[in-house]
Amino acid sequence: MAPLPPVFSAMARVAAVAAPILAKAFVDAYKQAMINAAANGARNAALRNNKMSKDEAAKILNLDGKENMEAIMEKYQHLFDNNDPAKGGSAYLQTKIETARKVLSEGSDSSSAGGEAGPK
């Protein structure tokens, strides 16, 4: 059998060196995609199950249900910032806090002086 020309030999060496590098890059990309999917999965699960009562929302934000919108936003901002996933927090908790703020702000817009927090 005749020896391969030098060009083919060089191409084989490049392929032999590049294959493990590309394989590692694909594995790392897959791992990061799984991490992102898990974080988004927690957020999406919380959004799908956002049937939250005003009482539950007040408990999540550690309120008694009679606060004004300014107090709700202060508690929300504090808890939301403390649960930032970039700082080691939980995307799921952050979404629950967001949902609680929405539930309470809807209630305070319609009845700003009522302070109703129980079931109807």
C-alpha positions in Angstrom: 0.0 0.0 0.0 1.3 3.4 -1.0 1.9 6.1 1.7 -0.6 8.9 1.9 0.4 12.3 0.5 1.5 14.8 3.2 -1.7 16.9 2.8 -3.9 13.9 3.9 -1.5 13.1 6.7 -1.8 16.7 8.0 -5.6 16.7 7.7 -5.8 13.5 9.7 -3.6 15.0 12.5 -5.8 18.1 12.6 -8.9 16.0 12.8 -7.4 13.9 15.6 -6.6 17.0 17.6 -9.9 18.8 16.9 -12.2 15.9 17.7 -11.7 15.9 21.5 -11.9 19.7 21.7 -15.2 19.8 19.8 -16.6 16.9 21.8 -15.8 18.7 25.1 -17.4 21.9 23.8 -20.6 20.0 22.9 -20.7 18.4 26.3 -20.2 21.7 28.1 -22.9 23.4 26.0 -25.3 20.5 26.7 -24.7 20.8 30.5 -25.3 24.6 30.4 -28.5 24.0 28.4 -29.7 21.6 31.1 -29.0 24.1 33.8 -30.9 26.8 31.9 -33.8 24.4 31.3 -34.0 23.5 35.0 -34.1 27.2 36.0 -36.7 28.0 33.4 -38.7 24.9 34.3 -39.1 26.1 37.9 -40.1 29.6 36.7 -42.6 28.2 34.2 -44.1 25.8 36.8 -44.7 28.6 39.2 -46.3 30.7 36.4 -48.6 27.9 35.4 -49.8 27.4 39.0 -50.4 31.0 39.8 -53.8 30.5 41.4 -52.8 32.3 44.6 -55.1 33.8 47.1 -54.6 37.2 48.6 -53.9 35.6 52.0 -51.2 33.4 50.5 -49.7 36.3 48.7 -49.6 38.3 51.9 -47.9 35.4 53.7 -45.2 35.1 51.0 -44.4 38.8 51.3 -44.7 38.7 55.1 -47.5 41.3 55.2 -50.7 41.4 57.2 -52.8 42.2 54.2 -53.6 45.9 55.1 -50.5 47.6 53.7 -50.6 50.2 50.9 -49.0 49.7 47.5 -45.7 51.4 48.7 -45.2 48.8 51.5 -46.0 46.0 49.2 -43.4 47.2 46.7 -40.8 47.6 49.4 -41.2 44.1 50.7 -41.4 42.7 47.1 -38.2 44.5 46.0 -36.3 43.3 49.1 -37.4 39.7 48.8 -37.0 39.7 45.0 -33.4 41.0 45.2 -32.5 38.5 47.9 -33.7 35.6 45.8 -31.8 36.5 42.6 -30.5 33.3 41.0 -27.3 35.2 40.0 -26.6 35.6 43.7 -27.4 32.0 44.6 -31.1 32.5 45.1 -34.0 30.5 43.7 -35.8 31.3 40.5 -38.9 29.5 41.8 -39.1 31.6 44.9 -38.5 34.7 42.9 -41.4 33.8 40.7 -43.6 33.1 43.7 -42.7 36.6 45.0 -43.5 38.2 41.7 -46.9 36.4 41.6 -47.7 37.5 45.2 -46.9 41.1 44.2 -49.2 40.9 41.2 -52.1 39.4 43.3 -51.7 42.0 46.0 -51.3 44.9 43.6 -54.5 43.9 41.8 -56.3 43.8 45.1 -55.0 47.2 46.2 -55.9 48.8 42.9 -59.5 47.7 43.2 -59.9 48.3 47.0 -57.1 50.5 48.2 -58.8 51.1 51.6 -60.4 47.7 52.0 -57.4 45.5 53.0 -59.4 42.3 52.4 -57.1 39.3 52.7 -59.4 36.4 53.3 -61.3 34.0 51.0 -64.7 35.2 49.8 
